[in-house]
Amino acid sequence: MMETKTRTEQILKVMRVLTWIAFIGYCIEAGAILFSYTLSYNNPEGARNFYNGLDLFDLREVSFWYYTQVVSFNVAVSIMKAYVFFLVIKIFTKIDLSDPFKMDLALRLEKISYVLFGLSIVGMISRGHTGYLLDITGVEYGLKFTGEFLFMAGLIFIISQIFKRGVELQSENDLTV
Amino acid sequence: MPIIVNLDVMMAKRKMSLNELSEKVDLTLANLSILKTGKAKAMRFSTLEAICKVLECQPGDLLEFSE
């Protein structure tokens, strides 16, 4: 007989750890951006090394309002990314690999696709804002998103719908005597 | 669902309990209960055959169509 046992369980264990790392990473990122922003409120030098080498000092000197907008986009994106990983962690805590097709999980997958869609919208607005700031200041300050999150949202949405069909089939299978 | 399972009627006619039927047809009590309460979405031919054999009846005695 052909061997059909997969290494899903081991792979998911590793992915669970990586998801936690990514979640904590994005939480730290959002926290660090907010912390730097709070510091730079009174001390403009704080904007020089904002987060991970990002220098917003010149922008802060041009306009504190534009500076706040760029920071807001950065924080929003970090928080939304952290939330996506939070939802994935919740899936990992709920999933029962002996009976994985549950409606609860399908709905969570769908929710992830909606959050990713929201993230892509924020990304697009941020991109427009970056272009706007480029015209004013001559320097690119914001995030440079392309359509990757929209693509991911679409992909996860399709997977969630297939998963939902799996849930229906599983329930039919359970009720076949 | 328009298909009604008359398992309880046939069991009463043959004076057989759910436990006894479960042992004789080699089905779990949970599955027989799903069948008896009309929650089942499908029934295997092998299950139908086993129940018919034990209850000495025809599939038509167990299943009924009603709109």
gemmi code that builds the backbone of each chain (N, CA, C; Angstrom):
import gemmi

chains = {
    "A": [
        ("MET", (0.835, -1.204, 0.000), (0.000, 0.000, 0.000), (0.873, 1.258, 0.000)),
        ("MET", (0.389, 2.271, -0.683), (1.174, 3.500, -0.764), (1.162, 4.245, 0.577)),
        ("GLU", (2.315, 4.754, 0.929), (2.410, 5.520, 2.183), (1.709, 6.865, 2.026)),
        ("THR", (0.673, 7.110, 2.851), (-0.066, 8.370, 2.695), (0.123, 9.308, 3.879)),
        ("LYS", (0.897, 8.863, 4.865), (1.085, 9.708, 6.054), (1.932, 10.924, 5.682)),
        ("THR", (1.440, 12.090, 5.984), (2.194, 13.298, 5.653), (2.901, 13.822, 6.900)),
        ("ARG", (3.756, 14.817, 6.677), (4.478, 15.393, 7.818), (3.790, 16.668, 8.299)),
        ("THR", (2.483, 16.747, 8.040), (1.729, 17.958, 8.388), (1.891, 18.340, 9.848)),
        ("GLU", (1.801, 17.345, 10.728), (1.839, 17.657, 12.160), (3.137, 18.355, 12.563)),
        ("GLN", (4.275, 17.793, 12.072), (5.578, 18.388, 12.396), (5.683, 19.794, 11.784)),
        ("ILE", (5.223, 19.893, 10.523), (5.312, 21.192, 9.830), (4.495, 22.241, 10.594)),
        ("LEU", (3.289, 21.838, 11.040), (2.431, 22.786, 11.751), (3.032, 23.194, 13.098)),
        ("LYS", (3.739, 22.249, 13.736), (4.393, 22.586, 15.014), (5.423, 23.694, 14.793)),
        ("VAL", (6.219, 23.535, 13.709), (7.238, 24.539, 13.392), (6.565, 25.869, 13.041)),
        ("MET", (5.486, 25.776, 12.237), (4.792, 26.996, 11.808), (4.168, 27.729, 12.995)),
        ("ARG", (3.751, 26.943, 13.976), (3.153, 27.545, 15.176), (4.165, 28.429, 15.897)),
        ("VAL", (5.384, 27.891, 16.022), (6.462, 28.655, 16.674), (6.775, 29.910, 15.854)),
        ("LEU", (6.871, 29.728, 14.516), (7.190, 30.870, 13.653), (6.097, 31.934, 13.719)),
        ("THR", (4.838, 31.481, 13.827), (3.717, 32.423, 13.910), (3.807, 33.259, 15.182)),
        ("TRP", (4.147, 32.584, 16.287), (4.310, 33.301, 17.560), (5.418, 34.337, 17.440)),
        ("ILE", (6.542, 33.928, 16.796), (7.675, 34.854, 16.628), (7.229, 36.068, 15.801)),
        ("ALA", (6.510, 35.788, 14.684), (6.059, 36.895, 13.821), (5.092, 37.801, 14.573)),
        ("PHE", (4.185, 37.200, 15.360), (3.199, 37.992, 16.119), (3.905, 38.912, 17.116)),
        ("ILE", (4.839, 38.316, 17.869), (5.566, 39.118, 18.871), (6.389, 40.202, 18.164)),
        ("GLY", (6.992, 39.821, 17.028), (7.799, 40.770, 16.250), (6.991, 41.980, 15.825)),
        ("TYR", (5.807, 41.735, 15.291), (4.979, 42.859, 14.820), (4.436, 43.684, 15.986)),
        ("CYS", (4.166, 43.014, 17.112), (3.722, 43.763, 18.306), (4.835, 44.696, 18.764)),
        ("ILE", (6.072, 44.151, 18.775), (7.221, 44.959, 19.182), (7.401, 46.128, 18.208)),
        ("GLU", (7.250, 45.816, 16.907), (7.411, 46.859, 15.891), (6.418, 48.006, 16.120)),
        ("ALA", (5.132, 47.624, 16.308), (4.096, 48.647, 16.537), (4.400, 49.434, 17.808)),
        ("GLY", (4.794, 48.704, 18.858), (5.113, 49.353, 20.134), (6.295, 50.292, 19.995)),
        ("ALA", (7.335, 49.833, 19.264), (8.551, 50.638, 19.097), (8.248, 51.910, 18.314)),
        ("ILE", (7.393, 51.781, 17.277), (7.051, 52.966, 16.464), (6.304, 53.977, 17.339)),
        ("LEU", (5.348, 53.464, 18.113), (4.569, 54.361, 18.986), (5.467, 55.012, 20.041)),
        ("PHE", (6.402, 54.208, 20.565), (7.324, 54.711, 21.589), (8.214, 55.816, 21.004)),
        ("SER", (8.760, 55.547, 19.805), (9.626, 56.542, 19.150), (8.843, 57.815, 18.853)),
        ("TYR", (7.590, 57.614, 18.452), (6.744, 58.768, 18.117), (6.508, 59.632, 19.364)),
        ("THR", (6.221, 58.929, 20.484), (5.977, 59.652, 21.735), (7.236, 60.429, 22.151)),
        ("LEU", (8.388, 59.761, 21.986), (9.654, 60.414, 22.342), (9.910, 61.625, 21.459)),
        ("SER", (9.622, 61.439, 20.162), (9.948, 62.500, 19.198), (8.967, 63.674, 19.281)),
        ("TYR", (7.922, 63.531, 20.057), (6.932, 64.609, 20.197), (7.599, 65.878, 20.746)),
        ("ASN", (8.422, 65.680, 21.771), (9.121, 66.828, 22.358), (10.545, 66.956, 21.856)),
        ("ASN", (11.118, 65.825, 21.450), (12.513, 65.822, 21.033), (12.612, 65.412, 19.554)),
        ("PRO", (12.786, 66.343, 18.629), (12.819, 66.027, 17.189), (13.914, 65.024, 16.812)),
        ("GLU", (14.971, 64.968, 17.618), (16.079, 64.044, 17.317), (15.606, 62.581, 17.362)),
        ("GLY", (14.538, 62.355, 18.120), (13.984, 61.000, 18.233), (13.497, 60.456, 16.899)),
        ("ALA", (13.202, 61.351, 15.960), (12.695, 60.926, 14.653), (13.831, 60.520, 13.715)),
        ("ARG", (15.068, 60.754, 14.157), (16.210, 60.472, 13.273), (16.398, 58.972, 13.034)),
        ("ASN", (16.431, 58.244, 14.119), (16.476, 56.779, 13.949), (15.157, 56.228, 14.487)),
        ("PHE", (14.164, 56.259, 13.645), (12.796, 56.003, 14.083), (12.575, 54.554, 14.471)),
        ("TYR", (12.661, 53.703, 13.492), (12.565, 52.271, 13.757), (13.272, 51.549, 12.629)),
        ("ASN", (14.171, 50.662, 12.978), (14.863, 49.845, 11.992), (15.519, 50.706, 10.892)),
        ("GLY", (16.160, 51.781, 11.318), (16.896, 52.621, 10.361), (16.064, 53.666, 9.642)),
        ("LEU", (14.773, 53.715, 9.919), (13.904, 54.686, 9.248), (14.169, 56.086, 9.819)),
        ("ASP", (14.521, 57.008, 8.941), (14.840, 58.368, 9.376), (13.728, 59.322, 8.928)),
        ("LEU", (12.952, 59.813, 9.890), (11.842, 60.713, 9.558), (12.098, 62.121, 10.072)),
        ("PHE", (13.359, 62.385, 10.395), (13.699, 63.683, 10.990), (13.330, 64.850, 10.060)),
        ("ASP", (13.763, 64.719, 8.776), (13.514, 65.808, 7.820), (12.019, 66.052, 7.632)),
        ("LEU", (11.274, 64.952, 7.589), (9.825, 65.084, 7.410), (9.195, 65.784, 8.612)),
        ("ARG", (9.686, 65.439, 9.799), (9.146, 66.057, 11.008), (9.427, 67.564, 11.003)),
        ("GLU", (10.590, 67.907, 10.462), (10.937, 69.330, 10.383), (10.030, 70.072, 9.393)),
        ("VAL", (9.672, 69.365, 8.293), (8.788, 69.981, 7.285), (7.398, 70.195, 7.877)),
        ("SER", (6.825, 69.114, 8.407), (5.477, 69.219, 8.993), (5.237, 68.086, 9.983)),
        ("PHE", (4.840, 68.470, 11.174), (4.564, 67.448, 12.190), (3.318, 66.642, 11.807)),
        ("TRP", (2.412, 67.280, 11.111), (1.170, 66.636, 10.672), (1.464, 65.512, 9.671)),
        ("TYR", (2.324, 65.793, 8.661), (2.700, 64.756, 7.685), (3.440, 63.613, 8.376)),
        ("TYR", (4.299, 64.027, 9.299), (5.078, 63.058, 10.079), (4.123, 62.115, 10.836)),
        ("THR", (3.110, 62.705, 11.471), (2.117, 61.911, 12.207), (1.372, 60.964, 11.263)),
        ("GLN", (1.071, 61.454, 10.070), (0.362, 60.602, 9.100), (1.210, 59.378, 8.715)),
        ("VAL", (2.483, 59.615, 8.420), (3.379, 58.497, 8.045), (3.483, 57.500, 9.198)),
        ("VAL", (3.621, 58.032, 10.423), (3.710, 57.161, 11.604), (2.419, 56.355, 11.750)),
        ("SER", (1.286, 57.016, 11.547), (-0.007, 56.332, 11.682), (-0.116, 55.170, 10.701)),
        ("PHE", (0.304, 55.383, 9.466), (0.257, 54.289, 8.479), (1.156, 53.138, 8.911)),
        ("ASN", (2.349, 53.486, 9.386), (3.289, 52.440, 9.826), (2.707, 51.639, 10.985)),
        ("VAL", (2.109, 52.348, 11.947), (1.526, 51.667, 13.117), (0.344, 50.806, 12.684)),
        ("ALA", (-0.521, 51.384, 11.831), (-1.714, 50.642, 11.387), (-1.314, 49.349, 10.684)),
        ("VAL", (-0.314, 49.439, 9.815), (0.127, 48.250, 9.074), (0.710, 47.206, 10.033)),
        ("SER", (1.532, 47.661, 10.987), (2.130, 46.717, 11.946), (1.056, 46.044, 12.792)),
        ("ILE", (0.076, 46.840, 13.253), (-0.986, 46.277, 14.098), (-1.823, 45.276, 13.306)),
        ("MET", (-2.126, 45.627, 12.058), (-2.947, 44.706, 11.243), (-2.196, 43.404, 10.946)),
        ("LYS", (-0.898, 43.538, 10.694), (-0.092, 42.321, 10.455), (-0.076, 41.461, 11.731)),
        ("ALA", (0.097, 42.137, 12.879), (0.099, 41.401, 14.156), (-1.255, 40.718, 14.356)),
        ("TYR", (-2.336, 41.402, 13.988), (-3.683, 40.837, 14.156), (-3.874, 39.596, 13.272)),
        ("VAL", (-3.328, 39.656, 12.059), (-3.407, 38.479, 11.167), (-2.730, 37.288, 11.849)),
        ("PHE", (-1.544, 37.535, 12.413), (-0.839, 36.435, 13.068), (-1.544, 36.002, 14.352)),
        ("PHE", (-2.217, 36.945, 15.010), (-3.006, 36.604, 16.196), (-4.136, 35.635, 15.809)),
        ("LEU", (-4.774, 35.925, 14.661), (-5.856, 35.037, 14.190), (-5.310, 33.649, 13.833)),
        ("VAL", (-4.104, 33.638, 13.259), (-3.481, 32.346, 12.913), (-3.171, 31.561, 14.202)),
        ("ILE", (-2.691, 32.279, 15.229), (-2.405, 31.623, 16.514), (-3.694, 31.029, 17.086)),
        ("LYS", (-4.787, 31.796, 16.978), (-6.069, 31.299, 17.480), (-6.492, 30.035, 16.723)),
        ("ILE", (-6.210, 30.010, 15.416), (-6.508, 28.804, 14.633), (-5.695, 27.637, 15.171)),
        ("PHE", (-4.419, 27.890, 15.443), (-3.554, 26.819, 15.955), (-4.041, 26.297, 17.308)),
        ("THR", (-4.577, 27.185, 18.141), (-5.035, 26.728, 19.459), (-6.347, 25.945, 19.350)),
        ("LYS", (-7.141, 26.265, 18.325), (-8.452, 25.611, 18.200), (-8.385, 24.316, 17.391)),
        ("ILE", (-7.398, 24.218, 16.497), (-7.412, 23.112, 15.522), (-7.199, 21.748, 16.187)),
        ("ASP", (-7.993, 20.792, 15.744), (-7.841, 19.414, 16.197), (-7.514, 18.614, 14.931)),
        ("LEU", (-6.256, 18.169, 14.845), (-5.813, 17.577, 13.580), (-6.515, 16.261, 13.228)),
        ("SER", (-7.153, 15.630, 14.237), (-7.876, 14.405, 13.904), (-9.243, 14.736, 13.288)),
        ("ASP", (-9.706, 15.965, 13.492), (-10.985, 16.392, 12.919), (-10.899, 17.899, 12.641)),
        ("PRO", (-10.112, 18.256, 11.594), (-9.810, 19.684, 11.406), (-10.903, 20.516, 10.739)),
        ("PHE", (-11.822, 19.866, 10.031), (-12.794, 20.646, 9.259), (-13.956, 21.113, 10.120)),
        ("LYS", (-13.762, 22.264, 10.742), (-14.798, 22.853, 11.599), (-15.180, 24.217, 11.029)),
        ("MET", (-16.458, 24.562, 11.144), (-16.948, 25.826, 10.597), (-16.236, 27.025, 11.241)),
        ("ASP", (-15.934, 26.873, 12.537), (-15.244, 27.921, 13.278), (-13.920, 28.301, 12.588)),
        ("LEU", (-13.184, 27.266, 12.164), (-11.891, 27.508, 11.515), (-12.079, 28.149, 10.145)),
        ("ALA", (-13.115, 27.688, 9.414), (-13.382, 28.262, 8.091), (-13.700, 29.750, 8.224)),
        ("LEU", (-14.474, 30.095, 9.252), (-14.836, 31.501, 9.462), (-13.613, 32.333, 9.844)),
        ("ARG", (-12.710, 31.709, 10.625), (-11.483, 32.423, 10.996), (-10.610, 32.688, 9.767)),
        ("LEU", (-10.533, 31.684, 8.884), (-9.755, 31.858, 7.649), (-10.351, 32.996, 6.820)),
        ("GLU", (-11.682, 33.025, 6.781), (-12.369, 34.074, 6.027), (-12.046, 35.445, 6.636)),
        ("LYS", (-12.033, 35.466, 7.976), (-11.736, 36.716, 8.686), (-10.316, 37.200, 8.357)),
        ("ILE", (-9.380, 36.238, 8.283), (-7.998, 36.597, 7.936), (-7.963, 37.256, 6.559)),
        ("SER", (-8.750, 36.691, 5.623), (-8.752, 37.268, 4.275), (-9.326, 38.688, 4.305)),
        ("TYR", (-10.327, 38.940, 5.160), (-10.889, 40.292, 5.248), (-9.871, 41.269, 5.842)),
        ("VAL", (-9.146, 40.794, 6.887), (-8.134, 41.672, 7.497), (-7.037, 41.985, 6.475)),
        ("LEU", (-6.642, 40.957, 5.701), (-5.618, 41.182, 4.671), (-6.118, 42.154, 3.612)),
        ("PHE", (-7.424, 42.067, 3.323), (-8.009, 42.992, 2.354), (-7.943, 44.419, 2.911)),
        ("GLY", (-8.278, 44.540, 4.204), (-8.184, 45.843, 4.872), (-6.756, 46.364, 4.841)),
        ("LEU", (-5.816, 45.443, 5.056), (-4.394, 45.800, 5.039), (-3.990, 46.307, 3.651)),
        ("SER", (-4.516, 45.655, 2.623), (-4.170, 46.089, 1.263), (-4.758, 47.478, 0.978)),
        ("ILE", (-5.947, 47.742, 1.549), (-6.556, 49.070, 1.362), (-5.694, 50.136, 2.052)),
        ("VAL", (-5.305, 49.832, 3.299), (-4.436, 50.770, 4.036), (-3.128, 50.970, 3.259)),
        ("GLY", (-2.603, 49.860, 2.720), (-1.357, 49.909, 1.936), (-1.506, 50.818, 0.718)),
        ("MET", (-2.671, 50.702, 0.047), (-2.890, 51.521, -1.154), (-2.990, 53.009, -0.798)),
        ("ILE", (-3.721, 53.274, 0.300), (-3.847, 54.677, 0.734), (-2.463, 55.221, 1.097)),
        ("SER", (-1.702, 54.351, 1.805), (-0.360, 54.745, 2.223), (0.523, 55.040, 1.004)),
        ("ARG", (0.328, 54.231, -0.026), (1.133, 54.423, -1.241), (0.812, 55.771, -1.901)),
        ("GLY", (-0.485, 56.052, -1.930), (-0.920, 57.341, -2.476), (-0.350, 58.489, -1.666)),
        ("HIS", (-0.336, 58.289, -0.355), (0.182, 59.304, 0.555), (1.683, 59.502, 0.343)),
        ("THR", (2.381, 58.381, 0.125), (3.830, 58.444, -0.135), (4.106, 59.271, -1.391)),
        ("GLY", (3.285, 59.044, -2.430), (3.435, 59.791, -3.677), (3.192, 61.275, -3.451)),
        ("TYR", (2.188, 61.531, -2.617), (1.837, 62.930, -2.296), (2.997, 63.627, -1.576)),
        ("LEU", (3.575, 62.896, -0.608), (4.704, 63.460, 0.144), (5.942, 63.629, -0.742)),
        ("LEU", (6.073, 62.726, -1.706), (7.211, 62.786, -2.642), (7.128, 64.081, -3.444)),
        ("ASP", (5.900, 64.437, -3.836), (5.714, 65.681, -4.593), (6.070, 66.902, -3.745)),
        ("ILE", (5.725, 66.833, -2.468), (5.941, 67.995, -1.593), (7.394, 68.109, -1.133)),
        ("THR", (7.915, 66.957, -0.623), (9.250, 67.010, 0.001), (10.378, 66.542, -0.917)),
        ("GLY", (10.033, 65.796, -1.934), (11.062, 65.271, -2.835), (11.718, 64.004, -2.313)),
        ("VAL", (11.248, 63.500, -1.177), (11.819, 62.265, -0.600), (10.673, 61.273, -0.344)),
        ("GLU", (10.977, 59.991, -0.535), (9.964, 58.962, -0.258), (10.049, 58.581, 1.217)),
        ("TYR", (8.944, 58.791, 1.949), (8.959, 58.501, 3.383), (8.092, 57.309, 3.776)),
        ("GLY", (7.048, 57.110, 3.069), (6.046, 56.124, 3.516), (6.358, 54.707, 3.094)),
        ("LEU", (5.334, 53.869, 3.181), (5.470, 52.457, 2.816), (5.263, 52.311, 1.317)),
        ("LYS", (5.950, 51.322, 0.744), (5.829, 51.148, -0.699), (5.141, 49.815, -1.013)),
        ("PHE", (3.847, 49.739, -0.728), (3.120, 48.502, -0.972), (2.736, 48.385, -2.438)),
        ("THR", (2.775, 47.189, -2.913), (2.151, 46.939, -4.221), (0.912, 46.099, -3.917)),
        ("GLY", (0.519, 45.242, -4.833), (-0.742, 44.532, -4.589), (-0.601, 43.219, -3.845)),
        ("GLU", (0.526, 42.994, -3.143), (0.766, 41.674, -2.555), (-0.279, 41.267, -1.512)),
        ("PHE", (-0.757, 42.241, -0.732), (-1.730, 41.884, 0.307), (-3.101, 41.599, -0.289)),
        ("LEU", (-3.405, 42.311, -1.384), (-4.666, 42.060, -2.082), (-4.637, 40.643, -2.669)),
        ("PHE", (-3.509, 40.295, -3.239), (-3.310, 38.962, -3.808), (-3.448, 37.888, -2.718)),
        ("MET", (-2.808, 38.155, -1.582), (-2.869, 37.209, -0.459), (-4.293, 37.083, 0.075)),
        ("ALA", (-4.984, 38.244, 0.168), (-6.371, 38.243, 0.667), (-7.243, 37.385, -0.233)),
        ("GLY", (-7.082, 37.549, -1.549), (-7.864, 36.772, -2.513), (-7.585, 35.290, -2.365)),
        ("LEU", (-6.308, 34.984, -2.215), (-5.890, 33.579, -2.108), (-6.469, 32.926, -0.842)),
        ("ILE", (-6.353, 33.628, 0.286), (-6.857, 33.085, 1.564), (-8.381, 32.971, 1.508)),
        ("PHE", (-9.029, 33.935, 0.844), (-10.491, 33.886, 0.736), (-10.912, 32.625, -0.032)),
        ("ILE", (-10.202, 32.339, -1.137), (-10.516, 31.139, -1.928), (-10.296, 29.887, -1.072)),
        ("ILE", (-9.173, 29.853, -0.347), (-8.877, 28.692, 0.508), (-9.956, 28.541, 1.577)),
        ("SER", (-10.422, 29.675, 2.138), (-11.459, 29.589, 3.182), (-12.756, 29.022, 2.614)),
        ("GLN", (-13.067, 29.369, 1.345), (-14.291, 28.847, 0.731), (-14.165, 27.338, 0.474)),
        ("ILE", (-12.965, 26.918, 0.047), (-12.728, 25.478, -0.175), (-12.819, 24.750, 1.172)),
        ("PHE", (-12.278, 25.388, 2.203), (-12.320, 24.817, 3.557), (-13.772, 24.666, 4.023)),
        ("LYS", (-14.597, 25.685, 3.713), (-16.013, 25.631, 4.082), (-16.695, 24.438, 3.423)),
        ("ARG", (-16.355, 24.207, 2.155), (-16.914, 23.052, 1.432), (-16.438, 21.764, 2.111)),
        ("GLY", (-15.192, 21.772, 2.561), (-14.645, 20.631, 3.295), (-15.434, 20.367, 4.569)),
        ("VAL", (-15.822, 21.451, 5.250), (-16.616, 21.328, 6.485), (-17.968, 20.677, 6.165)),
        ("GLU", (-18.571, 21.122, 5.057), (-19.874, 20.554, 4.652), (-19.737, 19.057, 4.367)),
        ("LEU", (-18.668, 18.723, 3.627), (-18.455, 17.307, 3.282), (-18.201, 16.476, 4.536)),
        ("GLN", (-17.418, 17.054, 5.459), (-17.099, 16.349, 6.709), (-18.387, 16.072, 7.492)),
        ("SER", (-19.271, 17.093, 7.539), (-20.514, 16.911, 8.302), (-21.398, 15.859, 7.632)),
        ("GLU", (-21.389, 15.857, 6.277), (-22.153, 14.840, 5.555), (-21.606, 13.446, 5.834)),
        ("ASN", (-20.272, 13.393, 5.855), (-19.594, 12.131, 6.112), (-19.888, 11.613, 7.530)),
        ("ASP", (-19.907, 12.563, 8.483), (-20.205, 12.192, 9.874), (-21.629, 11.675, 10.032)),
        ("LEU", (-22.530, 12.177, 9.168), (-23.940, 11.781, 9.283), (-24.301, 10.676, 8.298)),
        ("THR", (-23.274, 10.010, 7.739), (-23.533, 8.852, 6.890), (-23.370, 7.599, 7.744)),
        ("VAL", (-24.435, 6.810, 7.799), (-24.416, 5.646, 8.675), (-24.179, 4.386, 7.843)),
    ],
    "B": [
        ("MET", (-36.410, 16.424, 6.097), (-36.073, 15.640, 4.898), (-37.256, 14.748, 4.522)),
        ("PRO", (-37.580, 14.645, 3.236), (-38.758, 13.833, 2.856), (-38.575, 12.327, 3.023)),
        ("ILE", (-37.355, 11.865, 3.277), (-37.171, 10.422, 3.515), (-37.262, 10.172, 5.025)),
        ("ILE", (-38.196, 9.332, 5.391), (-38.381, 9.026, 6.817), (-37.838, 7.622, 7.094)),
        ("VAL", (-37.064, 7.511, 8.156), (-36.512, 6.210, 8.539), (-37.416, 5.607, 9.618)),
        ("ASN", (-38.043, 4.485, 9.287), (-38.966, 3.836, 10.231), (-38.281, 2.739, 11.048)),
        ("LEU", (-37.071, 3.019, 11.438), (-36.310, 2.005, 12.178), (-36.985, 1.679, 13.519)),
        ("ASP", (-37.465, 2.721, 14.194), (-38.102, 2.480, 15.502), (-39.354, 1.610, 15.387)),
        ("VAL", (-40.110, 1.801, 14.275), (-41.328, 1.004, 14.066), (-40.969, -0.477, 13.889)),
        ("MET", (-39.952, -0.722, 13.031), (-39.544, -2.108, 12.779), (-38.939, -2.753, 14.031)),
        ("MET", (-38.208, -1.950, 14.789), (-37.618, -2.477, 16.032), (-38.722, -2.859, 17.018)),
        ("ALA", (-39.767, -2.034, 17.064), (-40.893, -2.319, 17.966), (-41.611, -3.585, 17.514)),
        ("LYS", (-41.766, -3.716, 16.173), (-42.445, -4.910, 15.638), (-41.676, -6.186, 15.977)),
        ("ARG", (-40.362, -6.092, 15.889), (-39.520, -7.276, 16.168), (-39.150, -7.366, 17.650)),
        ("LYS", (-39.645, -6.413, 18.426), (-39.374, -6.355, 19.871), (-37.864, -6.404, 20.149)),
        ("MET", (-37.154, -5.536, 19.445), (-35.692, -5.525, 19.592), (-35.231, -4.169, 20.147)),
        ("SER", (-34.321, -4.198, 21.080), (-33.826, -2.930, 21.658), (-32.691, -2.378, 20.789)),
        ("LEU", (-32.381, -1.113, 21.023), (-31.311, -0.453, 20.252), (-29.955, -1.110, 20.536)),
        ("ASN", (-29.761, -1.491, 21.784), (-28.504, -2.153, 22.164), (-28.332, -3.479, 21.429)),
        ("GLU", (-29.417, -4.246, 21.400), (-29.372, -5.557, 20.739), (-29.097, -5.391, 19.241)),
        ("LEU", (-29.810, -4.458, 18.635), (-29.610, -4.209, 17.197), (-28.179, -3.746, 16.925)),
        ("SER", (-27.701, -2.871, 17.805), (-26.344, -2.349, 17.658), (-25.317, -3.485, 17.657)),
        ("GLU", (-25.504, -4.454, 18.551), (-24.584, -5.596, 18.619), (-24.692, -6.461, 17.370)),
        ("LYS", (-25.948, -6.692, 16.924), (-26.150, -7.612, 15.798), (-25.715, -7.038, 14.445)),
        ("VAL", (-25.889, -5.732, 14.256), (-25.506, -5.163, 12.947), (-24.102, -4.539, 12.971)),
        ("ASP", (-23.482, -4.597, 14.147), (-22.133, -4.060, 14.308), (-22.061, -2.564, 13.956)),
        ("LEU", (-23.000, -1.817, 14.520), (-22.986, -0.352, 14.375), (-22.952, 0.256, 15.772)),
        ("THR", (-22.362, 1.418, 15.894), (-22.318, 2.041, 17.230), (-23.707, 2.573, 17.586)),
        ("LEU", (-23.937, 2.705, 18.887), (-25.223, 3.242, 19.353), (-25.428, 4.660, 18.829)),
        ("ALA", (-24.330, 5.407, 18.755), (-24.418, 6.799, 18.281), (-24.915, 6.835, 16.842)),
        ("ASN", (-24.351, 5.961, 16.000), (-24.762, 5.931, 14.591), (-26.200, 5.464, 14.435)),
        ("LEU", (-26.584, 4.448, 15.221), (-27.973, 3.967, 15.152), (-28.940, 5.061, 15.616)),
        ("SER", (-28.502, 5.805, 16.606), (-29.328, 6.892, 17.118), (-29.518, 7.975, 16.051)),
        ("ILE", (-28.422, 8.275, 15.316), (-28.509, 9.258, 14.203), (-29.554, 8.795, 13.192)),
        ("LEU", (-29.517, 7.482, 12.919), (-30.456, 6.896, 11.944), (-31.890, 6.947, 12.459)),
        ("LYS", (-32.041, 6.605, 13.718), (-33.375, 6.511, 14.325), (-34.042, 7.879, 14.467)),
        ("THR", (-33.216, 8.894, 14.766), (-33.800, 10.226, 14.978), (-33.951, 11.011, 13.674)),
        ("GLY", (-33.555, 10.389, 12.558), (-33.742, 11.058, 11.257), (-32.707, 12.129, 10.959)),
        ("LYS", (-31.570, 12.105, 11.696), (-30.536, 13.109, 11.449), (-29.580, 12.681, 10.331)),
        ("ALA", (-29.640, 11.397, 9.964), (-28.689, 10.868, 8.968), (-28.890, 11.534, 7.615)),
        ("LYS", (-27.766, 11.811, 6.949), (-27.843, 12.426, 5.616), (-27.701, 11.376, 4.520)),
        ("ALA", (-27.107, 10.234, 4.855), (-26.931, 9.156, 3.878), (-26.830, 7.825, 4.610)),
        ("MET", (-27.117, 6.751, 3.859), (-27.064, 5.414, 4.460), (-26.343, 4.483, 3.483)),
        ("ARG", (-25.357, 3.775, 3.980), (-24.628, 2.842, 3.103), (-25.495, 1.617, 2.823)),
        ("PHE", (-25.314, 1.035, 1.609), (-26.045, -0.196, 1.275), (-25.706, -1.319, 2.255)),
        ("SER", (-24.441, -1.332, 2.682), (-24.015, -2.395, 3.604), (-24.762, -2.293, 4.938)),
        ("THR", (-24.997, -1.051, 5.396), (-25.734, -0.840, 6.651), (-27.187, -1.283, 6.479)),
        ("LEU", (-27.752, -0.861, 5.335), (-29.152, -1.195, 5.049), (-29.324, -2.723, 4.984)),
        ("GLU", (-28.369, -3.359, 4.315), (-28.400, -4.825, 4.173), (-28.346, -5.496, 5.550)),
        ("ALA", (-27.429, -5.019, 6.397), (-27.264, -5.625, 7.727), (-28.529, -5.459, 8.567)),
        ("ILE", (-29.114, -4.263, 8.524), (-30.321, -4.010, 9.325), (-31.492, -4.859, 8.811)),
        ("CYS", (-31.636, -4.900, 7.465), (-32.718, -5.701, 6.877), (-32.577, -7.176, 7.269)),
        ("LYS", (-31.334, -7.650, 7.272), (-31.072, -9.057, 7.603), (-31.473, -9.349, 9.049)),
        ("VAL", (-31.057, -8.455, 9.947), (-31.324, -8.663, 11.378), (-32.817, -8.498, 11.695)),
        ("LEU", (-33.428, -7.484, 11.081), (-34.856, -7.225, 11.385), (-35.815, -8.026, 10.485)),
        ("GLU", (-35.236, -8.806, 9.585), (-36.005, -9.630, 8.636), (-37.087, -8.797, 7.940)),
        ("CYS", (-36.622, -7.792, 7.241), (-37.566, -6.921, 6.532), (-36.969, -6.467, 5.210)),
        ("GLN", (-37.719, -5.684, 4.452), (-37.266, -5.146, 3.172), (-36.844, -3.681, 3.380)),
        ("PRO", (-35.970, -3.146, 2.493), (-35.589, -1.726, 2.623), (-36.803, -0.794, 2.672)),
        ("GLY", (-37.844, -1.178, 1.927), (-39.067, -0.358, 1.905), (-39.766, -0.297, 3.251)),
        ("ASP", (-39.521, -1.309, 4.088), (-40.132, -1.289, 5.423), (-39.430, -0.275, 6.331)),
        ("LEU", (-38.166, -0.017, 5.995), (-37.384, 0.892, 6.832), (-37.448, 2.345, 6.353)),
        ("LEU", (-37.520, 2.487, 5.018), (-37.497, 3.844, 4.460), (-38.838, 4.198, 3.829)),
        ("GLU", (-39.214, 5.446, 4.030), (-40.494, 5.897, 3.493), (-40.316, 7.299, 2.913)),
        ("PHE", (-40.964, 7.536, 1.770), (-40.880, 8.865, 1.165), (-42.171, 9.631, 1.443)),
        ("SER", (-42.018, 10.830, 1.967), (-43.205, 11.640, 2.226), (-42.887, 13.114, 1.992)),
        ("GLU", (-43.806, 13.834, 1.313), (-43.527, 15.242, 0.967), (-44.004, 16.208, 2.045)),
    ],
}
model = gemmi.Model(1)
for chain_id, residues in chains.items():
    chain = gemmi.Chain(chain_id)
    for i, (resn, *xyz) in enumerate(residues, 1):
        res = gemmi.Residue()
        res.name, res.seqid = resn, gemmi.SeqId(i, " ")
        for name, pos in zip(("N", "CA", "C"), xyz):
            atom = gemmi.Atom()
            atom.name, atom.element = name, gemmi.Element(name[0])
            atom.pos, atom.b_iso = gemmi.Position(*pos), 0.0
            res.add_atom(atom)
        chain.add_residue(res)
    model.add_chain(chain)
structure = gemmi.Structure()
structure.add_model(model)
structure.setup_entities()
